[in-house]
């Protein structure tokens, strides 16, 4: 059981930020990643659709004999985590609670901003998680729907991305927050432009590292932590594997040997 892989999935390549964090913390673990590139972005879709897609991917990864599943997608974590957890017989973790915990620990003023997809922000999941930790926290949520397509296009340093970021984040910068949750696993790839807009006084919270830490804690508590050796990495997508491979290597520097295609009916 210890040698079984950890499953990680996202709507596209953004979840590779979580895979990287897990790899750094637990290099000996075997990992299998699924990017649902046929359906990206999830953030503008209904709860029912996101749940259906998430269950399809989760069941596919369960078929790869995983020992735990990390839902490395904020939209899926907000809308479908419970349904996914009920459908699998292995532990399931999302990225919202770890991100909220990190923000609650980081804020000095009790004013926290959240940027995410339309579905994640509308769900109120981050706000609820923050208020459970800090009942008097003041939350400023903001949907940034164009960020995911810009990342998937590889336009991280493009002038258009900077213009979109300034348009989205201008009011948030003036709101007085001291902490900003990057509430989508694609958004850390835009950390540079977000930091330039928000300024040095606002701390950016990337849930990837905290999620990796929570994953390790869970495996240790269950006696499932693999020891010794170097883990394997396997990658699946539901569409355009060559494009995914190109972007993963060029923009993230992720060592991806091959990307396998699994298209859903």
C-alpha positions as CSV (number, residue, x, y, z in Angstrom):
1,X,0.0,0.0,0.0
2,X,2.9,2.4,0.8
3,X,4.2,2.0,-2.7
4,X,1.0,3.0,-4.4
5,X,1.0,6.5,-6.0
6,X,-0.6,9.7,-4.7
7,X,-3.2,10.9,-7.3
8,X,-3.3,14.7,-8.1
9,X,-5.7,16.4,-10.4
10,X,-6.7,19.8,-11.8
11,X,-8.6,21.2,-14.7
12,X,-5.4,21.9,-16.5
13,X,-1.7,22.5,-15.8
14,X,-2.2,24.7,-12.7
15,X,-2.2,21.7,-10.4
16,X,1.4,21.1,-11.4
17,X,2.3,23.7,-8.8
18,X,0.9,21.3,-6.2
19,X,2.7,18.3,-7.8
20,X,5.9,20.3,-7.6
21,X,5.4,21.1,-3.9
22,X,4.6,17.4,-3.1
23,X,7.6,16.3,-5.1
24,X,9.9,18.7,-3.1
25,X,8.5,17.6,0.2
26,X,8.2,13.8,-0.6
27,X,10.6,13.0,-3.5
28,X,10.3,9.3,-2.8
29,X,6.6,9.2,-3.3
30,X,5.1,7.9,-6.6
31,X,2.7,10.5,-8.2
32,X,0.1,10.3,-10.9
33,X,-1.3,13.6,-12.3
34,X,-4.4,14.2,-14.4
35,X,-5.1,17.5,-16.1
36,X,-8.6,17.7,-17.5
37,X,-7.5,19.8,-20.4
38,X,-10.6,19.0,-22.5
39,X,-12.8,20.8,-19.9
40,X,-10.6,23.7,-18.7
41,X,-11.6,26.1,-17.2
42,X,-13.8,24.7,-14.5
43,X,-14.4,28.1,-12.9
44,X,-17.2,29.3,-15.2
45,X,-19.2,26.0,-15.0
46,X,-22.1,24.9,-12.8
47,X,-21.7,22.9,-9.6
48,X,-23.3,19.9,-11.3
49,X,-20.9,20.0,-14.3
50,X,-17.8,20.5,-12.1
51,X,-18.9,17.6,-9.9
52,X,-19.4,15.3,-12.9
53,X,-16.0,16.1,-14.3
54,X,-14.3,15.8,-10.9
55,X,-15.9,12.4,-10.3
56,X,-14.8,11.1,-13.7
57,X,-11.2,12.1,-13.1
58,X,-11.2,10.8,-9.5
59,X,-12.6,7.4,-10.6
60,X,-10.0,7.2,-13.3
61,X,-7.2,7.9,-10.9
62,X,-8.7,5.4,-8.4
63,X,-8.3,2.9,-11.2
64,X,-4.6,3.6,-11.1
65,X,-4.6,2.1,-7.6
66,X,-3.8,5.4,-5.8
67,X,-3.4,5.5,-1.9
68,X,-4.7,9.1,-1.6
69,X,-6.1,11.8,-3.8
70,X,-5.2,15.5,-3.8
71,X,-7.9,17.6,-5.5
72,X,-5.5,20.3,-6.7
73,X,-8.2,22.5,-8.1
74,X,-9.9,25.2,-6.0
75,X,-13.1,25.0,-8.0
76,X,-13.4,21.3,-7.5
77,X,-12.4,21.6,-3.9
78,X,-15.1,24.2,-3.4
79,X,-17.9,22.4,-5.3
80,X,-17.2,18.7,-5.5
81,X,-14.8,17.7,-2.7
82,X,-17.5,15.9,-0.6
83,X,-18.9,14.1,-3.6
84,X,-15.4,12.9,-4.6
85,X,-14.6,11.8,-1.0
86,X,-17.8,9.8,-0.8
87,X,-17.1,8.1,-4.1
88,X,-13.6,6.8,-3.3
89,X,-12.3,4.4,-0.6
90,X,-9.0,6.4,-0.2
91,X,-8.3,9.6,1.7
92,X,-9.2,12.8,-0.3
93,X,-7.7,16.3,0.4
94,X,-8.6,19.6,-1.1
95,X,-6.6,22.9,-1.4
96,X,-9.0,25.4,0.3
97,X,-8.6,24.5,3.9
98,X,-4.8,24.5,3.8
99,X,-4.8,27.9,2.0
100,X,-7.3,29.4,4.5
101,X,-5.2,28.1,7.4
102,X,-2.1,29.7,6.0
103,X,-3.8,33.0,5.5
104,X,-5.3,33.0,8.9
105,X,-1.9,32.5,10.4
106,X,-0.3,35.2,8.2
107,X,-2.7,38.1,8.5
108,X,-1.8,40.9,11.0
109,X,-4.8,43.2,10.4
110,X,-7.5,40.5,10.0
111,X,-8.2,41.7,6.4
112,X,-7.7,39.0,3.8
113,X,-8.4,39.1,0.1
114,X,-9.2,36.1,-2.0
115,X,-8.9,35.9,-5.8
116,X,-10.3,32.9,-7.6
117,X,-12.6,31.6,-10.3
118,X,-16.2,32.7,-10.5
119,X,-17.4,29.4,-9.1
120,X,-14.9,29.3,-6.2
121,X,-15.7,32.9,-5.1
122,X,-19.5,32.3,-5.5
123,X,-19.2,29.2,-3.3
124,X,-18.0,31.2,-0.3
125,X,-15.8,28.2,0.7
126,X,-12.8,30.3,1.5
127,X,-14.8,32.8,3.5
128,X,-16.3,30.1,5.5
129,X,-13.0,28.4,6.2
130,X,-11.4,31.7,7.2
131,X,-14.2,32.7,9.5
132,X,-14.0,29.3,11.2
133,X,-10.4,30.1,12.1
134,X,-10.9,33.9,12.6
135,X,-14.5,34.8,13.3
136,X,-13.8,38.5,13.1
137,X,-11.8,38.4,9.8
138,X,-12.8,40.8,7.1
139,X,-12.8,39.1,3.7
140,X,-12.5,40.7,0.3
141,X,-13.3,38.1,-2.4
142,X,-12.8,38.8,-6.1
143,X,-13.4,36.6,-9.2
144,X,-10.7,36.9,-11.9
145,X,-12.1,34.6,-14.6
146,X,-9.5,35.5,-17.3
147,X,-6.5,34.5,-15.3
148,X,-6.9,30.7,-16.0
149,X,-7.2,31.1,-19.8
150,X,-4.1,33.4,-19.8
151,X,-2.1,30.8,-17.9
152,X,-3.3,27.9,-20.1
153,X,-2.2,30.0,-23.1
154,X,1.2,30.5,-21.6
155,X,0.9,34.3,-21.4
156,X,2.4,34.7,-18.0
157,X,4.6,37.6,-18.9
158,X,2.4,39.0,-21.7
159,X,1.5,42.7,-21.6
160,X,-2.2,41.7,-21.9
161,X,-1.9,39.7,-18.6
162,X,-0.5,42.8,-16.8
163,X,-3.4,44.9,-18.1
164,X,-5.9,42.4,-17.0
165,X,-4.3,42.1,-13.5
166,X,-4.3,45.9,-13.0
167,X,-8.0,46.0,-14.1
168,X,-9.0,43.2,-11.7
169,X,-6.8,44.1,-8.7
170,X,-6.9,47.9,-8.5
171,X,-9.8,48.1,-6.1
172,X,-8.5,45.2,-4.0
173,X,-5.2,47.0,-3.5
174,X,-7.0,50.0,-2.1
175,X,-9.1,47.8,0.2
176,X,-6.6,47.6,3.0
177,X,-5.9,43.9,3.0
178,X,-2.5,42.6,4.1
179,X,-2.9,39.1,2.9
180,X,-4.1,37.7,-0.4
181,X,-5.0,34.1,-1.1
182,X,-4.3,32.9,-4.6
183,X,-7.4,30.9,-4.7
184,X,-6.7,28.9,-7.8
185,X,-3.8,26.6,-8.5
186,X,-3.2,28.4,-11.8
187,X,-2.7,31.8,-10.1
188,X,0.8,31.1,-8.5
189,X,2.0,31.1,-12.1
190,X,1.0,34.8,-12.2
191,X,2.6,35.5,-8.8
192,X,5.0,38.0,-10.3
193,X,2.4,40.2,-11.9
194,X,0.0,40.0,-9.0
195,X,2.8,41.0,-6.6
196,X,3.7,44.0,-8.8
197,X,0.1,45.2,-8.7
198,X,-0.6,44.5,-5.0
199,X,2.8,45.9,-3.7
200,X,5.3,44.5,-1.2
201,X,3.1,45.0,1.9
202,X,0.5,42.3,0.8
203,X,1.6,38.8,1.5
204,X,0.5,36.3,-1.2
205,X,-0.7,32.9,0.0
206,X,0.0,29.9,-2.3
207,X,-1.8,26.9,-1.0
208,X,0.5,24.4,-2.8
209,X,3.1,24.2,-0.1
210,X,0.6,23.9,2.7
211,X,-1.3,21.3,0.8
212,X,1.9,19.3,0.4
213,X,2.5,19.5,4.1
214,X,-1.1,18.4,4.9
215,X,-0.7,15.5,2.5
216,X,2.5,14.3,4.2
217,X,0.9,14.6,7.6
218,X,-2.1,12.5,6.5
219,X,0.1,9.8,5.0
220,X,2.2,9.6,8.2
221,X,-0.9,9.4,10.4
222,X,-2.1,6.5,8.3
223,X,1.2,4.7,8.0
224,X,1.2,5.2,4.3
225,X,4.4,7.3,3.9
226,X,6.8,5.7,1.4
227,X,10.4,5.5,2.5
228,X,13.5,5.4,0.4
229,X,14.2,5.5,-3.3
230,X,13.1,8.0,-5.9
231,X,9.4,8.1,-6.8
232,X,7.9,7.8,-10.3
233,X,5.9,10.5,-12.1
234,X,3.1,9.7,-14.5
235,X,1.0,12.3,-16.4
236,X,-2.4,12.0,-18.0
237,X,-4.6,14.6,-19.8
238,X,-8.0,14.5,-21.4
239,X,-7.0,16.5,-24.5
240,X,-3.9,18.0,-26.3
241,X,-1.1,16.1,-24.6
242,X,1.6,17.6,-26.8
243,X,0.6,21.1,-25.8
244,X,0.4,20.2,-22.1
245,X,3.9,18.7,-22.4
246,X,5.3,21.8,-24.1
247,X,3.9,24.2,-21.5
248,X,4.8,22.0,-18.5
249,X,8.4,21.9,-19.7
250,X,8.9,25.4,-21.0
251,X,7.0,27.4,-18.4
252,X,7.1,25.3,-15.2
253,X,10.3,23.3,-15.8
254,X,8.5,20.2,-14.7
255,X,10.3,17.1,-15.8
256,X,7.7,15.3,-17.9
257,X,8.8,12.4,-19.9
258,X,5.6,11.5,-21.7
259,X,2.0,12.6,-21.3
260,X,-0.7,10.0,-21.9
261,X,-4.1,10.8,-23.3
262,X,-7.3,9.6,-21.7
263,X,-10.4,11.1,-23.2
264,X,-13.8,10.7,-21.4
265,X,-16.9,9.7,-23.3
